[in-house]
Amino acid sequence: MTTARPEISFFALETSRTRAVGPRGISAHGVAFWLCCAYVLSQIYMVPIWLMGPSWSVWPSATDLIIPLMLLCLPFVRSSERTTNPAIATLKRYLLLLACGSVVSYLALTLNLLNLKTVEVTNDKGQYFGLYQIYRFGQFLVVFWLISRIDLNAGRKLWLRRTIALTFWITCASILANYFGLVDTPTLAPQIPRSLGIAGPWAFYSLGVVGNPVGAISFHHAYPAVQLLLLAATYICLLPSLRTWLPSLILISLFICCLISGSRAGFVAACLFAVAVMSSRPRQLLVLAAIAVTAVPVGVYLSNDFSGALSRAVERQKSISTSYEEDGLAGRVGIWHDRVALLNQDPVLWLTGTGYGSAVESGNNGHMLYLHITLECGLIGLSVFLILGQRLFSFLWRGGTEARVMFYATAALMASALTQETFYPVPALGHFCGMYLFCAVVALRHSAASTRQNGPRPLP
């Protein structure tokens, strides 16, 4: 009897492997994993590569071409015991609730099918922006579902870390080369027409407008800053805990690139994130101090050239200290007053909002995530979003050392949302929400795997 057990065990192992492989020897999980890696790499170049569609906002980038392949692969990737995570299952329910609520809000209020709208509108663009946001939300859900089902073994996590590292460093190089004039913006996007009427703000690339395009990510300076912060957090999360120099170099690169990005909210978020990581990792703080001591003499030696090259970025970030004034924040204070006044016209609007995608019908976006959600989806939508955020914060904090890095990044990004729509599918932020969901799932699953191997960690 004892000699038969190894044979049975080996047979069971071979059977389980065969079930995970398709009829031609191709693993569905393997195909899905490499599609996810391609999805991450596509974030390096977010400029449209195909000028197809009714508007510049839906011109597909490389990411838009990869997501349909991920959708086709999704039915063939089944969840298993190894991929089941209660935290991710909870997040799925809240995301589905938000998605369903967005569709109902769009149909009932934006399209006004029930004749409930009481707000005077100046145009009918809400129906198109609402469709765009629903389309983006659907893409984000596809990415979230696929990465949550894939079996992330040690080998795949290593390749994922390499992919994220490559994406982070190339993105940093792209931003630095663009800022210092090593690569002109027309060279980055020769396919974009030189007409604002046709290409919208993407035309900043072909026109060579200084300060608006940042690297090869977006026409808006906020996107590169928050994207780099997210990539840096995921990169550090996947690194072995014994690494000290590499996390320090990641934080320094993040700081410099967010400084020159021109995004004040993104730069503040990067600083908050760096402080939180250094406070929780004393060894990184010592390494950063050593790098600073080494860099100061070099900076003094190159002071004239260095200060001249960074003067534009430093002047931009200096305004952070005065942005709280009435005429600061690039006119946001006036926008906030205008948006609140619109909600006050009818108290019911505070509850229901004016409709998903409808902000453009009566003026500007809210330029504050929480106000913008209230404007379009009411306090009902804001409540669901905040509950989702609270649950995510809880899962990331309890996830241990690795997931806590993503907790710090999420907190910093939520702070940046005080002056921009960081977690909303607006055109200026493209695929950021999908990439965030991708990275949050990776952090939760990586931390859960580490907990199974090393045992649960006590809360501080």
C-alpha positions in Angstrom: 0.0 0.0 0.0 2.8 2.4 0.8 4.4 2.0 -2.6 1.2 2.9 -4.4 0.7 6.3 -2.8 3.5 8.0 -4.7 2.1 6.8 -8.0 -1.4 8.0 -7.2 0.0 11.4 -6.0 2.0 11.7 -9.2 -1.0 10.9 -11.4 -3.2 13.5 -9.6 -0.5 16.1 -10.1 -0.3 15.3 -13.8 -4.1 15.4 -14.1 -4.3 18.8 -12.5 -1.6 20.1 -14.9 -3.4 18.7 -17.9 -6.7 20.4 -16.9 -4.9 23.8 -16.8 -3.7 23.3 -20.4 -5.7 23.7 -23.5 -6.1 21.0 -26.2 -3.0 22.2 -28.1 -0.8 22.5 -25.0 -1.4 26.2 -24.4 -2.3 27.3 -20.9 -5.2 29.8 -20.8 -3.6 31.3 -17.6 -0.3 31.6 -19.5 -1.9 33.5 -22.4 -3.8 35.7 -20.1 -0.7 36.5 -18.1 1.3 37.6 -21.1 -1.6 39.7 -22.2 -1.5 41.4 -18.8 2.2 42.0 -19.3 1.5 43.5 -22.7 -1.2 45.7 -21.0 1.4 47.1 -18.6 4.0 47.7 -21.3 1.4 49.5 -23.4 1.2 52.2 -20.7 4.6 53.4 -21.9 3.0 55.0 -25.0 -0.5 56.2 -24.5 -0.7 58.5 -27.5 -3.4 57.3 -30.0 -1.9 55.1 -32.7 -5.0 54.8 -34.8 -7.0 57.9 -35.7 -10.3 56.1 -35.9 -13.6 57.1 -34.3 -16.0 60.1 -34.0 -13.8 62.0 -31.6 -10.2 62.4 -30.4 -11.2 61.1 -27.0 -11.8 57.6 -28.4 -8.9 57.3 -30.8 -7.4 53.9 -29.7 -4.0 53.6 -28.2 -2.1 50.4 -27.9 -3.9 49.7 -24.6 -7.3 49.9 -26.3 -6.2 47.2 -28.8 -5.0 44.9 -26.1 -8.1 45.0 -23.9 -10.4 43.3 -26.5 -7.9 40.4 -26.5 -8.1 40.3 -22.7 -11.9 40.2 -23.0 -11.7 37.2 -25.4 -9.4 35.4 -23.1 -11.5 36.0 -20.0 -14.1 33.2 -20.4 -11.3 30.6 -20.7 -9.5 31.6 -17.5 -11.3 30.0 -14.6 -10.7 31.0 -11.0 -9.2 28.3 -8.7 -8.6 27.9 -5.0 -5.2 29.5 -5.5 -6.7 32.6 -7.1 -9.7 33.0 -4.7 -9.3 36.1 -2.5 -12.1 37.3 -0.2 -10.9 40.9 -0.4 -11.0 40.9 -4.2 -14.4 39.3 -4.2 -15.7 42.1 -2.0 -14.2 44.8 -4.3 -15.8 43.1 -7.3 -19.3 43.5 -5.8 -18.8 47.2 -5.1 -17.4 47.7 -8.6 -20.4 46.0 -10.2 -22.7 48.1 -8.0 -20.9 51.3 -9.2 -21.1 50.1 -12.8 -24.8 49.4 -12.6 -25.5 52.6 -10.9 -23.6 54.5 -13.6 -25.6 53.0 -16.3 -28.9 53.7 -14.5 -27.8 57.3 -13.9 -26.9 57.7 -17.5 -30.2 56.3 -18.8 -32.5 58.0 -16.3 -30.8 61.4 -15.9 -28.2 62.1 -18.7 -30.6 60.9 -21.4 -33.5 62.0 -19.3 -35.6 59.0 -20.4 -37.9 59.5 -17.3 -38.2 63.3 -17.7 -36.6 63.9 -14.3 -33.9 66.4 -15.3 -34.5 69.9 -13.9 -31.2 71.5 -14.9 -30.9 73.8 -17.9 -28.3 72.5 -20.2 -26.2 74.4 -22.8 -25.4 71.5 -25.0 -26.1 67.8 -25.5 -22.5 66.5 -25.1 -23.5 64.7 -21.9 -24.8 61.7 -23.9 -21.5 61.3 -25.6 -19.3 61.8 -22.5 -21.6 59.4 -20.6 -21.1 56.7 -23.3 -17.3 57.3 -23.2 -17.2 56.9 -19.4 -19.3 53.7 -19.5 -17.0 52.3 -22.3 -13.9 53.1 -20.1 -15.6 51.6 -17.0 -16.2 48.4 -18.9 -12.5 48.3 -20.0 -11.4 48.7 -16.4 -13.7 45.8 -15.2 -12.2 43.5 -17.9 -8.7 44.2 -16.7 -9.7 43.8 -13.0 -11.5 40.5 -13.7 -8.7 39.0 -15.7 -5.8 39.8 -13.4 -7.9 38.5 -10.4 -8.3 35.1 -12.0 -4.8 34.4 -13.2 -2.7 32.0 -11.2 0.2 34.3 -10.1 2.9 31.8 -9.2 6.5 32.9 -8.2 7.7 32.8 -11.8 4.9 34.9 -13.2 5.3 37.4 -10.3 9.0 37.7 -11.2 8.2 38.5 -14.9 5.4 40.9 -13.8 7.9 42.7 -11.6 10.3 43.0 -14.5 7.5 44.3 -16.8 6.5 46.9 -14.3 10.2 47.9 -13.7 10.7 48.3 -17.5 7.5 50.4 -17.8 8.6 52.6 -14.9 12.1 53.3 -16.1 11.1 53.9 -19.7 8.4 56.2 -18.6 10.8 58.2 -16.4 13.3 58.4 -19.3 10.5 59.6 -21.6 9.5 62.4 -19.3 13.1 63.5 -18.7 13.9 63.4 -22.4 10.8 65.4 -23.3 11.4 68.0 -20.5 15.1 68.6 -21.3 14.4 68.8 -25.1 16.2 65.6 -26.0 13.1 64.4 -27.8 10.6 66.9 -29.3 6.9 66.3 -28.9 6.3 66.2 -32.7 8.8 63.3 -32.8 6.9 61.4 -30.2 3.6 61.6 -32.1 4.0 62.3 -35.8 0.6 60.7 -36.5 -1.3 63.4 -34.6 -2.9 66.2 -36.9 -1.8 69.8 -36.3 -5.3 70.9 -35.7 -7.0 71.5 -32.3 -10.4 71.2 -34.0 -9.6 67.6 -35.1 -7.1 66.3 -32.6 -8.3 68.2 -29.5 -5.6 68.5 -26.9 -3.6 65.7 -28.5 -2.6 68.4 -31.0 -0.3 69.8 -28.3 2.1 67.0 -29.4 2.2 67.9 -33.1 2.2 71.6 -32.4 5.1 71.3 -29.9 3.4 73.3 -27.1 5.8 73.6 -24.2 4.7 72.2 -20.9 1.4 70.5 -21.9 2.5 67.1 -23.3 4.6 65.2 -20.8 6.5 62.3 -22.1 4.6 59.8 -24.2 1.7 59.3 -21.8 -0.8 62.2 -22.0 -1.5 65.7 -23.2 -2.3 66.5 -19.5 0.4 66.8 -16.9 -1.6 65.1 -14.1 -1.6 61.7 -15.8 2.2 61.0 -15.9 2.5 62.1 -12.2 -0.1 59.8 -10.8 0.8 56.9 -13.2 4.4 57.0 -12.1 3.4 57.1 -8.5 1.3 54.0 -9.1 4.1 52.2 -11.0 6.6 53.0 -8.3 4.3 51.7 -5.5 3.7 48.4 -7.4 7.4 48.1 -8.2 8.4 48.5 -4.5 5.6 46.2 -3.4 7.0 43.3 -5.6 10.6 43.8 -4.5 12.2 41.6 -1.9 12.1 43.3 1.5 15.9 43.1 1.8 16.4 45.5 -1.1 17.5 49.0 0.1 19.2 50.9 -2.7 16.7 50.1 -5.5 13.6 51.4 -3.6 15.6 54.5 -2.8 16.4 55.1 -6.5 12.8 54.5 -7.4 11.6 57.2 -4.9 14.3 59.7 -6.1 13.3 59.1 -9.7 9.6 59.5 -8.8 10.3 62.8 -7.0 12.3 64.3 -9.9 9.8 63.2 -12.6 6.8 64.5 -10.6 8.6 67.7 -10.0 9.1 68.4 -13.7 5.7 67.0 -14.7 4.1 70.3 -13.8 1.3 68.6 -11.8 1.2 70.2 -8.4 -1.3 67.7 -7.0 0.8 64.9 -8.4 4.0 66.3 -6.9 2.4 66.6 -3.5 1.1 63.1 -3.7 4.5 61.8 -4.6 6.1 63.6 -1.7 3.4 62.2 0.7 4.0 58.7 -0.6 7.8 59.0 -0.3 7.6 60.2 3.3 5.2 57.4 4.2 7.4 54.7 2.7 10.6 56.1 4.3 8.9 56.4 7.7 7.9 52.7 7.5 11.4 51.6 6.2 14.2 53.2 8.2 16.9 51.5 6.0 15.5 53.4 2.9 15.7 56.6 4.9 19.4 56.0 5.6 20.1 55.2 2.0 18.3 58.3 0.8 20.3 60.4 3.2 23.5 58.9 1.9 22.5 59.7 -1.7 21.5 63.2 -0.7 24.9 63.8 0.9 26.6 62.6 -2.3 24.4 64.6 -4.6 24.8 68.0 -2.8 28.4 68.6 -3.9 27.5 67.6 -7.4 24.6 70.0 -7.4 26.7 72.8 -6.1 29.3 72.1 -8.8 26.6 72.1 -11.6 24.5 74.8 -9.9 24.2 77.2 -12.8 23.2 74.7 -15.5 21.2 72.6 -13.1 19.1 75.4 -11.6 18.6 76.9 -15.1 17.3 73.6 -16.5 14.9 73.1 -13.5 13.8 76.7 -13.1 10.5 76.3 -15.0 9.5 73.2 -13.0 10.5 74.8 -9.6 8.6 78.0 -10.4 5.5 75.9 -11.2 5.8 73.9 -8.0 6.4 77.0 -5.9 2.8 78.0 -6.4 1.7 75.1 -4.2 2.2 77.4 -1.1 -0.2 80.0 -2.5 -2.8 77.7 -4.2 -5.1 77.9 -1.2 -5.8 81.6 -2.0 -8.9 82.7 -3.8 -7.2 83.3 -7.1 -5.1 80.2 -6.9 -5.7 76.6 -7.9 -5.9 77.6 -11.6 -9.4 79.0 -11.1 -10.7 75.9 -9.3 -12.3 77.9 -6.5 -14.6 79.6 -8.9 -15.5 76.3 -10.6 -16.3 74.7 -7.2 -18.6 77.6 -6.3 -20.3 77.3 -9.6 -20.8 73.6 -9.3 -22.2 73.8 -5.8 -24.5 76.6 -6.9 -25.9 74.3 -9.6 -26.6 71.6 -7.0 -28.3 74.1 -4.8 -30.8 74.9 -7.5 -32.7 71.7 -6.6 -31.9 69.8 -3.4 -32.8 66.6 -5.1 -29.7 67.0 -7.3 -27.5 66.5 -4.2 -29.1 63.1 -3.8 -29.2 61.9 -7.5 -26.7 64.1 -9.3 -27.4 65.5 -12.8 -26.5 62.2 -14.6 -23.4 60.2 -15.5 -21.3 62.2 -18.0 -23.5 65.2 -17.8 -21.1 67.7 -16.1 -20.1 69.1 -19.6 -23.7 70.0 -20.3 -23.8 72.8 -17.7 -20.1 73.9 -17.5 -16.8 72.4 -16.4 -15.9 69.3 -14.6 -15.8 69.5 -10.8 -12.0 69.5 -10.7 -12.3 67.7 -7.4 -13.1 64.0 -7.4 -15.6 64.1 -4.5 -17.5 67.1 -5.9 -17.5 65.7 -9.4 -19.0 62.4 -8.3 -21.7 64.3 -6.4 -22.3 66.5 -9.4 -22.9 63.6 -11.8 -24.0 60.7 -9.5 -25.2 62.5 -6.3 -24.5 61.6 -2.7 -25.7 58.1 -3.4 -22.9 57.5 -5.9 -20.4 59.2 -3.6 -21.4 57.0 -0.7 -20.8 53.8 -2.7 -17.5 55.1 -3.9 -16.4 56.0 -0.3 -17.5 52.6 1.0 -15.4 51.0 -1.7 -12.5 53.2 -0.8 -12.8 52.3 2.9 -12.9 48.6 2.2 -9.9 48.9 -0.1 -8.0 50.8 2.5 -8.8 48.2 5.1 -7.7 45.3 2.9 -4.5 47.0 1.9 -3.6 47.9 5.5 -4.3 44.5 6.9 -2.4 42.9 3.9 1.0 43.3 5.5 4.2 45.0 4.5 3.9 44.6 0.8 0.3 45.7 0.5 0.9 48.6 2.8 3.0 50.2 0.2 0.0 50.3 -2.1 -2.0 51.7 0.9 0.3 54.6 1.1 0.1 55.2 -2.6 -3.7 55.0 -2.5 -3.9 57.5 0.4 -1.6 59.9 -1.5 -3.7 59.6 -4.7 -6.9 60.2 -2.8 -5.3 63.4 -1.4 -4.5 64.4 -5.0 -8.2 64.0 -5.8 -8.9 67.1 -3.8 -8.0 69.2 -6.9 -8.6 66.7 -9.8 -10.7 63.7 -10.9 -8.0 61.1 -10.1 -10.3 58.1 -9.9 -12.8 59.0 -12.6 -12.9 57.9 -16.3 -12.2 61.4 -17.7 -10.3 61.7 -21.0 -7.4 63.5 -19.4 -6.6 60.4 -17.2 -7.2 57.8 -19.9 -6.5 54.3 -18.5 -5.3 55.3 -15.1 -8.3 53.7 -13.2 -7.8 50.4 -15.0 -4.1 50.4 -14.2 -4.8 51.2 -10.6 -7.3 48.3 -10.2 -4.7 46.1 -11.9 -2.0 47.1 -9.4 -4.3 46.9 -6.4 -5.2 43.3 -7.3 -1.5 42.4 -7.7 -0.6 44.0 -4.4 -3.4 42.1 -2.5 -2.7 38.8 -4.1 1.1 39.1 -3.6 0.7 40.0 0.0 -1.8 37.2 0.6 0.7 34.7 -0.9 3.4 36.0 1.4 1.1 35.7 4.4 0.4 32.0 3.5 4.1 31.3 3.3 5.2 33.2 6.4 2.1 33.2 8.5 -0.1 36.2 9.4 1.6 39.5 10.5 0.4 41.3 13.6 -1.0 44.8 13.2 1.2 47.6 14.5 
